[in-house]
Amino acid sequence: MINESKTVAICLATYNGEKYLSQQLDSILQQTYSNWHLYIRDDGSNDGTPNIVKEYVEKYPDKVTNLLGVSGGGDSKKNFETILRWVSENVQPEYYMLSDQDDFWLPNKIEKSLFKIVNIKGPAMAHTDLTVVDNKLNVVAKSFVNFSNLDPYKNDLSHLLIQNNVTGCTMIWNKQLNDMIDYNNMGEKVIMHDWWIALIATSFGRVEFVKEPQILYRQHKKNVVGAKKVRSVTYVMKKLLNISKMKLSLNQTYEQASIFYNLYCSVLSIKNQEILKDFLKLKKVKKIQRLRICFKRKFLKQSFIQILGEIMCI
């Protein structure tokens, strides 16, 4: 058992999640590591979600806080940013985690995640694999990273600039890293909060991976971001035929990188400054030069099909 002296804040964003929310909350309450506190903010649900939140706050007032009335939100990313900003300004725990409303945490999730970074000095983040399940928690794929053809050990800045392989609901990070995140500057050009935090972690600290899945990652019709079988024929055809979408996705990564460079340039290492400068060159130079830079700097996605699509669009 890990020492329970470290405080962990869990940030849960909800919106019309009544169908699975109670099951997720119960899975958090059953964690083997007990020194945590859950902060929930609902983003204007019109179903029974607010009543479920109220019920758990009343039943577990020492473990659950309702951030009802804290202004912000508007979508999933903005809701998480609102919660993280409030917790950072008002609580300042030693560690931070994110929770989706429809998953199911395995009992050791906090303990095993925390163990991975608790002895690291300086900014650090860890994330875990997930087990992909259907809406009734029947296993679809034992490993999300295998299902999605991701390599979680490719966590250097070059790889993370072009593709995120960190799933937000699996993350834990320490206060040293959190102090480097300006939640007031996560504008529209930041693609997702988990990707942004991963970029900061790899640039200034360490990114660790827990190979054993710690979440049942529920797939259903209302997933904001779901699991996709990258090796499937259907996925391949959709990717290769939708050139405009791939180009849009690449442009979004450039915009995100530009914001990152402008915010952190003065404190980045010379090496990381040069990596970002080369990444931003991709918008300006001719295609053959873009391809040379991508292969030199390893600005490459994580599956053959994705790399092929990248080459077509870059």
N, C-alpha and C positions, 0 to 999 in steps of 0.2 A: 504493500500500500504506500502511496506517495503521501508525504507530509501535507496536511490540509491547512497550512497557515496562509496559503496564497489565495487572494480573493479573485473570483472569476465573475465577470459580468456577461450575461447572455442577452443578446439583443434580438427580439422577435418582432418582425413586421407582419401584420395581419391585414387581410382584405377579403371579405366574403369567404372565410375559411371554416365555417361551422362544421362541415362534413368530417374533417379529419383533425381539427384543432385539439380536442380533448385528448385524443390518443397521443398526439405529440407532446402535450403538456405532461401527461402521465409518464411518458418515457423520460422526460427531463427530471421529473420528481423522483424517479427510481435510479438515478445515477449513483455509482459507488463513491464518487467524490462529492462531498456535501457542501463545501464552502463556495457556493455560487449564489447569485441573485439574478432573477429574470426580469427584464424590462420589456414590456409589451406596448406597442403603439398601433392602434387600429387606424386605418386610413379611409374612414368613411364607409364602412360596410353597411349594407342594407339587408343583411340576413341576421342570423342569431349570434354572430361572432362577438359583438360587444357584450352580450349577456354571458357568454362563456368566459370571457376575460374577467368580467365582474365577479363571477362565481368563484374563480380560482384565486383572485385577489382577496376576497372575503375569507376563503377557506385557508389560504396560505399567505397571510399578510407579511410574514417575515421572509418570504422567499420570492414573492411576485409583486411587482409594481406596475401599475397602469399609467402610461404616459398620456392619457386622455387629456386633451387641452393644450398639449405642446404643439405649437404651430409648425407647419412644414408638410412634407409628403407630396403626394401627387401621382406617384407611381412607386413600384417596388424599390428601385434604386434610391429615390428621394426619401422614401419612408425610412429605409435603413440608415441613410445619412443623417436624418433628423434624430433618430434614436441614438446613434453613435455620438453625434455632437452633444446631445443633452447629457449622456452618461459621462463623456469625457470632461465636460465642464462642471458637472455637479457631483460626481461620485469618484472618479479617478481610481478605478480598481487596478489591480496588478496585471490582470489578463482579460482579454476580450474574446467573445465568441459570437457567431451569428446563428440564428435558427430560422428555418422556413416553417410555415404553419402546417405543412401537410406530410412531413417526413416522420420517421420513428428512430429515435436515438437508441443505440445499443447501450447497455448499462455501464460499460467502461469508457465511453466516448470521452468524457472530460478528463478522466484520470490518464488514459493513454496519450491523449493529445498534449496535455500539460507536461507529462513526463518527458516528452520529446524535446522541449525547449526550456524547462524550468532551470536548468543549470547553465544556460547560455548567457554570457555577459554581452550586453548591447542589444540592438534591435533584432528580433527574431519572430518568425512565424512558422507554424506547422499546419499541414492539412492532411486529410486521410482519404483513403479509397472509400467507395460506397458500394452497397449491394443494390442493384436496380430491381425494383419490385413493381407489381401492378397495383391497382387501387385497393386490392384486398390483402396486400403484403405478400403475395405469392412471388417467389423469386423468378425474375426474368433473366438476370445475368449476375453472377456472383461478384464480378468486378466491373465497376463503372469504367475504370481507366482502360481495361482490355476491350470492353464493349465499345467504347468511343475511340479506341486506337490512340490513346494518349500516352506520353512518356513523362511521368511526374518528376523524373530526375533531370529533365531538361529544364532547369529552373534558372538559368542565367539570363541576363538582361536581353541579349540578342534574341533568344527564343521567345521570351515573354512579351517582347514588343510586338511580335507578329501574331502570336496566339496565346491565349490564356489556358493554362491547364490546372488552375486552382478553382475548386468549387466552393463558393462562399459559405455554405452551410457546414462545411467540414473544417473551417479555419479556426485557429486560435493564434493570438499574437500578444506580445507583452507591451507594457506601458512605454518602454523605450521606443518601440516602433510606433505606437499610437501617438506619441508626442510629436512625431514627424508628419502626421497627417493633418492637413488643414481641411476640415469638413466644410468650411465656408467657401472653398475654392473648387469643389467638385461640380463643375458646371455641366452643361448639356453635352460637351464634347468628351467627357469621361464616359466610356462605354458602360462599364459596370464597376461598382464599388469594390468587389472582390479582386478584379483585375488590377485596379488602381493600387490597392493595398499590396498586392503581390509585386508590382513594379517597384514600389518603395522598399519592400523587404529585400528584394534581390539586389537593389542598388546600394543599400546601406547596411545590410545585415545578413541574416541567414534564413534560408527557406528549407524546412525539413518535411519529410513525407512519412506518414504512418501507413505501411503497406496493408495492414489488416483493416477491412472495411469496418466503419464505426456507425454507419447510418443505413437504414433501409430507405432508399431514395424512391419515393412513391411517384409513379407515372400515371397521370390521368389527363383528362381533356383540358383542364384549366391550368396546367403547368405554365409558369412564366418562362422558364428555361428548362428544357427537358433533356433526357438522354437520347442520343441518336446513334444508331448502329452504323458507324462510318464505313464498314466493309460491305454493307448491303448494296445490291445492284440498284435498288431504288434511290438510295442516298447518292450513289456515284452519278447516276444519270441526272438527278436534280441539280447536283453541284456543277457538273460540266456543261449543262445546258443553260444555267442561269448565270451567264457572264456578268450581266449588269449588277446583280446582287453581290457577286464576288468582288467586283470593282468598288462598289459602295462600301463593303466591309473593309477593304484595304484602305480606302480613303479615311474611314473612321479611325483606323489604327494610326495613320499619320497625324490626324488632328489631335488624338489623345497624346501621342508622343511629343507633339509640339508644345502642348500645355505642360507636360511633365518636364520637358527641357527648360521652359521658361521659369517654372516654379523652383526647380532644384539645381539648375546649372551651377550656381555659385558654390554649392556644397558637394557636387558630384566629383568622383575621382576623375583624373585626366582620361583614363581608359574608358569610363562610362560616358564621359562627355563626347569622346570620339565615336563611340558606338551610336549614340543618339544623333550626332551630326550626320553620320553616314546613312542612318535610317531615314532621316528627313530629306536627304539628297534624292531618295527614290522618286520623289514627286517632280524633280527638276531635270534629271538627266535622261538620255535616250535609253531605249529598252535594253540594248546590249550591255550598257553600263549598269543599268538596274540589276540585271541578272548577275553580272560579275560581283557587284556589291553584296547581293543576297547570298551567293555561295561563299564568298570570302568571309562575311560576317556571321554566317549561319542564321540569317533572317529567313528561316524555313519553318513551315508548318510541320505537323507531326505524323502525317500519314502520306503514303505515296499519292493517293488521289488528291489530297489537299495541296500537296506540293505541285502536282500537275496543274491543278486549277490556279494556283498562285503564279506559276510560270506563264500561263495563258493570259493572266490579267495584269501582271506587274508592269 
